[in-house]
Amino acid sequence: MTTTKKVIIGLGVAGGALLAAWLLTGDRGQKTKEFVSKKADDLKQAINKKSKQTVDESEVHYV
């Protein structure tokens, strides 16, 4: 891995850490936590809904 790639990856990680720190401070912290938990609940419901729709048919029907 070249030095340029290492620097770019380092900047990306540092930028992500700064964004996370900014989102979790002050009033934004509570709003961010509520947003993330709401999206996680929505994702769980979507997965459960999708798994309930899947039906395993044990018999083969010929037409």
C-alpha positions as CSV (number, residue, x, y, z in Angstrom):
1,M,0.0,0.0,0.0
2,T,1.5,3.3,-1.0
3,T,1.9,6.3,1.3
4,T,-0.8,8.2,-0.6
5,K,-3.4,5.5,0.0
6,K,-2.5,5.4,3.7
7,V,-2.9,9.1,4.0
8,I,-6.2,9.1,2.2
9,I,-7.5,6.2,4.5
10,G,-6.3,8.1,7.5
11,L,-8.1,11.3,6.5
12,G,-11.3,9.3,5.9
13,V,-11.1,7.7,9.3
14,A,-10.3,11.0,11.0
15,G,-13.2,12.7,9.1
16,G,-15.6,10.0,10.2
17,A,-14.5,10.4,13.8
18,L,-14.9,14.1,13.7
19,L,-18.4,13.8,12.2
20,A,-19.4,11.3,14.9
21,A,-18.1,13.5,17.6
22,W,-20.0,16.5,16.3
23,L,-23.2,14.5,15.9
24,L,-23.1,13.2,19.4
25,T,-22.4,16.5,21.2
26,G,-25.0,19.0,22.7
27,D,-28.6,18.9,21.4
28,R,-27.5,17.0,18.3
29,G,-26.5,14.1,20.5
30,Q,-30.1,13.3,21.6
31,K,-31.5,13.9,18.2
32,T,-28.9,11.6,16.6
33,K,-29.5,8.8,19.1
34,E,-33.3,9.1,18.5
35,F,-32.8,9.1,14.7
36,V,-30.5,6.0,14.8
37,S,-32.7,4.0,17.1
38,K,-35.8,4.8,15.0
39,K,-34.0,3.7,11.8
40,A,-32.9,0.5,13.5
41,D,-36.4,-0.2,14.6
42,D,-37.7,0.4,11.1
43,L,-35.0,-2.0,9.7
44,K,-36.0,-4.7,12.2
45,Q,-39.6,-4.4,11.2
46,A,-38.8,-4.5,7.5
47,I,-36.7,-7.7,8.0
48,N,-39.5,-9.3,10.1
49,K,-42.1,-8.4,7.5
50,K,-40.0,-9.8,4.7
51,S,-39.4,-13.1,6.5
52,K,-43.1,-13.5,7.3
53,Q,-43.9,-13.1,3.6
54,T,-41.7,-16.0,2.6
55,V,-43.7,-19.2,2.5
56,D,-42.1,-22.6,2.1
57,E,-44.2,-24.8,0.0
58,S,-43.5,-28.5,0.6
59,E,-45.7,-29.7,-2.2
60,V,-45.1,-29.3,-5.9
61,H,-48.1,-28.2,-8.0
62,Y,-48.1,-29.1,-11.7
63,V,-50.4,-27.3,-14.1
